[in-house]
Amino acid sequence: MGDTGPIRTTCAYCGVGCGITADVASGAGREVSVSGDTRHPANAGRLCSKGTHLGETVGLEGRLLHPRIAGERVSWDRASAEVAERMRACIAQHGPDSVAFYVSGQLLTEDYYAANKLMKGFIGSGNIDTNSRLCMASAVAAYNRAFGEDVVPCSYEDLDAADLILLVGSNTAWCHPVVWQRIEKTRARRGTKIVVIDPRRTETAEQADLHVPIAPDGDIALFNALLARMHAQGLVDAAYMSAHVEIAPDFWDDLACDPGVDPEIFEALCALVAAHPRMVTLFSQGANQSVCGTDKGNAIINLHLAMGSINWIGAGPFSITGQPNAMGGREVGGLANTLACHLGFSEEERRAAAAFWNAPVRCSGPGLKAVDLFRAVHDGRVKFLWVMATNPAVSMPDSAVVREALARCPTVVVSDVIADTDTARHADILLPAEAWGEKNGTVTNSERCISRQRRLFDAPGEARADWRIIADVAAAMGWGEAFAWKDAASVFREYAWMTGLAQARGKCLDLTHLGDISSADYDALEPFQWGGARPLASGYPTPSGKARMVRVEVPERVPDAEFPLRLNTARYRDQWHTMTRTGLSPTLSQHRPEPLLEVHPRDAARYGLVAGGLARVVTRQGRAVFRVDVGEGQRPGEICVPMHWSDAMSGEGRANRLPGAQVDPVSGQPGFKNSGARLEPVAADWQAFLVRRDAIAPKGLAYWARARIAEGWLYELAGEGAVDLDALLPEGERLEVADTVRGMRRVAVRAGDGTLAAAIYLTRAGQLPARSWVAGQLGQDSASACELLAGRPSTPLPDRGPIVCVCHGIGANDIAAACAGGADSVEAVGQCTQAGTNCGSCRPAIARLLETCATQPREPAE
């Protein structure tokens, strides 16, 4: 594309749905400058670190550019025909339920709509589910049980007006940083109180007015006890409940229970809730990713309904989603238990949908939810699987079974932007899809705001929009007329008209006013919120018009002597999902370049672990190895690992080998956050780090993980026995030094032009040099042989310490120096160093360093 000036689009990452202004450089390259869109209501110009550095992830490295069958490049016509023929044959021999689609919150709404229409209207099965099942299906189920429809009753402006904000299972400062910035501003402006309810003392919890450290899955006990206390003290809103809520006569019987936390903390929480009816509860994956996640959601909603703390500004139960278009998928029917556009599977609704689509068959009923879907693939009931824009071989729980399922499936089709993912390795047919920056369509964020994603670059190679890939396959199956869309606007118009089926049945979802939108107006579409700021204010979409309070029971806790620890999984501040995008950014890879096992000092001592060493986490499902991080953020008996690393990025640190496949019985969402586990120390003979220009996948090591650097990759390695340097280093002129007494060996490899092509630093007993200077020499020819082998420059550089602020490259030692110079607030540190002044994601870390500096004795003045 040529130089068209700034383009307004929407971020590719979390469900906050931030607007972006993209300045695309003129010429044939793919350079883009990204900034926040000051006119977008979700972020008003703010961006987190991931959004800020989107420009580092739009290159073509690793891209899938052409259709492939069995690894061989083919034409699109051939690929579409092959997918259609295999699907047709599978349906003819085994029925429509032998086919399944597994889709993604990375798809645009138009893509989602096309996939859902093909599966439920034309194939005739409900077997389409989405990776959103893994992050917010329990919130959907809780809203449906309480309100009669999947409607988030809140808006971001409620955060601006709240007097009390409860953050439940959400490390908001890391996972939704722009929302956290908004919360911080609210607290500074109006004194809003912040409570964090989370087993871990996260960066968000450290900044809260009150941290409530519940046990894993302790949310229901806490909220039931809290609600019982409010009722006993006469603080519930009886008038609101009488007018607007269905409640069983025995609802209050035996509701009181042990809250599961320190009595003083519980009393402080009760006092805050009693004093602040203008309350928002923001809940996320820590609540949802549980075998009782739906009940957790209803326990939260129950409190708001009982207090009348809903449907007015500054109040309500607010589920915040993890993906950029999880909400769009919910709207069109991307979940297996929804037909389309918030419709269910009654005979009348199925007939109405089939008539709207002019479909040849009516979907028989709900399909298989994600975990059951892959079980069906594993046992042979599903024989044709199409995976779109997701990586279930990494992201699904009990992922070893998922990989077995993919290997067994007669036909696996993968539509994706990356050629080599853990899932793509199992594909019979690979279809190249457009990535962010090439896509054109809409997404819906956590507050129901629909925004445009706009194209910045022409699609590379033969990549196509997902909706078009689906339409081409539908045409090859003989249904071309029903999928004859000319552009994304055509798909959107059809979807908008279909929401009329929901509106006619009393649902809130209604986009029919956009059913005739022109393509020009669609291109210029401004962000808007369907349902308005408070869509349930005039009544609930239930038969009675009232909301429902749902009695939920406290789950039984069963100790496991063989696996006594409780394993949690978490996201990192600067990474996203399985790192196929953020893992390409050198800037984002600085913060946590390895997967860390977070463990309390008491458990580290119990299991013989040392900080910086290696440990194996073992569960009933599998095992994985991580770098050990000892700290007080984890409580004794609880451990935590990150969910991002895949086989492409690490040899052992794949967290989703570990959780089981148990699911919430209502939502079907897996329980990632509370698995039984034990620990084992891993004693490697040697450890090393390696820098090299191109990526490799080392074999036979005890541990390896890689992170992106400016000119290549940085590997952390550990192993046993002899080291096969030939397998780790490229060809070239070798410079080498060794110390057999200390077991030290260092090798640098220069390319033909004299630049550094690779270097490895290995020790069996001693310390390794700092990584940052060595990494900076890759691709350069300025360092001497002595400097390269020493691993440091002849003139020492300042030690900046671990990077805290990736936006400005500010390290912990820079911040400590600012503190020593008199900076006594996050803002003062920002003035001295710029740290925390861009995206703000590092502000909690800066605050923690300030506290540390404040407790350390200062050197006396001379």
C-alpha positions, 0 to 999 in steps of 0.5 A: 500500500502507498503512503495514505497517511495515518490509519485508525485501527484497533490493537491485536491483543487483549479485550480492552480493544484499544484504538491505534493510529498507524503511520505506515512508511511509504515504499515497499517495506512493512515499517509502521509507527504505532501510537494510541488513538486519542479519539477511541473511547477505550483508551483515549490514546493510551497503549500498553507495551504490547500495543506500543511495539506492534510495529516490531511484529509485522515483518514476514519472518516465519509467515505462511505465504502459500497454501500447502498440502502435505508440505507441498505448495499448491494453488488456492483452487487446489487447496479449497477443492481439497478441503471441500472434497475431504469434508464432503467425503467425511460427512457422506461416510460419517455424518456432519458431526464427524466434522469440527471447526476450532476457531479463535478470538483472533478472528474478526467478527466477519470471519467468525460469522462465516465459519459459524454459518458454514458449520451450523447452517450448511454442514448441519453440526454444532461442532464449532468452538473457540479458544475463547472457551478457555478464557471467558466461557464461564462468564458467559454462562454466569451472565446467561443464568443471571440475565437471560442473555450474554450481556456485560452490563458495564462500561469503562466509564463505570471505572471512572465513576466507581468508589470501590473497585474489586479486582477478582482473579485479575493481574490487571496491571499486567494483563489489561494495563490500559484499564489499570491506568484508568483505575489509577487515574480514578483513584488519584482523582476521587480516592477510589478504593481498590481491592484485589482478590487473588491467591498471588500477591501480584503487581496489581495486589501490591498497589491495592488498598486491600489484598484478599489472598484467597485459596485457589478456587476460594472465590465462592466461599468469600462472596457467599460469606460477604453476601451473607454478612451484607444480608445479616446487617440489613445492607442489601437493597430489598426494594431493588430485589423485590422489583427486579430480581427473582430469588428463591425463598430459601436462598438465604438459608445456610448461605453464611460460611467460612470466608477462607481468609484472615478475619481482619482482612474479611472485616476490612472487605465487608466494611469497604463493600458496606460503605461503597455501593458505587462498586464495580467488580472486575473479574477475569481469568483467575475466576473463569479458568476454574472447574467452578468458574460459572458459580464464581461468576454468579456469586459475584453477580449475586452480590451486585443484584442484592446490593442494587449495585448494577445498572447505574454509573460506577456499579456492576459486575464486569467480566473483562475478556482476554482476546481482541474479539472474544466478544465478537465471537460470542455475538455471532455464535462462535461458541458450540452452545450458542446457535447464532446471534445470542440464539439458542437451539430451540426448534423455533430458533433453529428454524428461524436461523435456517430460513435466514441463511436459506440453509439446506439443513438445520443444526441439530443442537449444541456441538462439542465444547473445546475439551470434549471436541479434542476428546472426540478427535482423539477417540475418532468421532471427529475425523475432520478438524479445521483449526483457524487462528489458534494453537491448541497444541500449546494452549489446550490443557492436557496438551499431550492428549491434544497432540495425540488427537491431532496426530490421529485425526485423518484430516487436519486443516490449519488456517494461520499466519505462521508456518511453523506452530506446534499445531501446524506441524500436525496439519495435512493442509495449511492455508495462509491467512491475513495477519493483523495489519492486513485484516479488514473488519470489526472486533468487539471489546469487553464493554461491547464496543465495536471497532474497525480493524483496518488494513495497513499493508497489502497481504503478503504472498497468497494470504487471504482473509479468513472469511474469504478462505471459508467462502471459497471452501463453501463455494467448492462444496456447492454453496457459493451463492450463500457465501458470495460476499464481495468484501468484509462489509458485505459479511457485516451487513448480513450479520447485522441483519441477522441480529434482528432474530435476537431482537425479535426474541427480546434480546439486547443484541441488535445491529439491524440499524447497520443492515444497510450500511454502505461499504464507504460508511463501513470503512469509516465506521466509528467505534460504538457500543451496542446496547448503550452504556447500561443495556439492562437498565430497562429490564432483563431479557428473561421471561419475567423481565427480572434478573435471577440470583443463583444459589451457588455452593462452596466446592469441596477441597480434597487434599492430594498427598501425592501432588500436595502443591496447587499449581496456578498459570499466569500471563506475563506483562509483555507477552501474548498467548503462545508468543507467535507474535510478541515473541518476534519483538526484541523489546518485548522479550527483554522483561522475562526472556525465560519461563519462570517457576514462582515458588515461596522460599519455604517450598523452595527449601522443602524441595531443594530448589535454589533461585536461578536453578532449574526445577521440574513441575510434575502433575498427573498429566505431565511434567515441564522444566522451568527456571526457579524464581523464589519470592514472597508473592507465592504463598506456601503450598502454591506455585505458578508458571507462565502459559506462553512458551511453546515447543518452538520457544522452549524445550521443556517450559510448556505449562499446558502439559500440566493442567488436567482436562477437568471442566466447569460442568456448566460452561465447559471451561477448563480449570487451568488455575488449580492443579495438584503438583509436586516439584523436583530439582533439576541438576544439570552438569552445565549451563550456558547461553548462546546467541545466534542469528537464526533460530534452532531447536536444540535436541537432547538438553535438560532445558532450553528457552529462546528469546528474540534479540535485535539481530537474532536469538538468545538461548538459555541452555542446560544439559548433562554430559558432553556438549555438542557444539557443532549442533549449536553453532553455525559454520564460520571462523571460531575463536575459542577459550577454555578452562578445564579446571573450572569447566568453562568454555567460550566460543565465538563464530565470525561470518565471512564478513567478519561480523559475529554470527554466534557465540556460546558461553558455557560453565560447569561450576562458575558464573556466566557473563551478562547477556546484554552486551554479548547480545548487542554484538550479534551481527557487528564487527566492532568487538575484539576477539578478547572482548568477545571471549571475555563477554564484556567490553574492554571499557566497562559499561554501566550496569543497568540491571534487569530491564523494568521499562521496556519502552525506554530501556530503563533497568532496575539499577537506573531506578535505584540511582534515581531513588538515591538521588531523591526520587520518591514517587513513580512520577518522580522516577519518570521525570528522572529516567522516563521509566513508566511514562509511556505505556505505564505497564511497569509502574507497579514494578517501579513502585515496588522498587521504590518501597525496596529503596525506602527500606534500605539504609542510605550512605551517610553524606561525606 
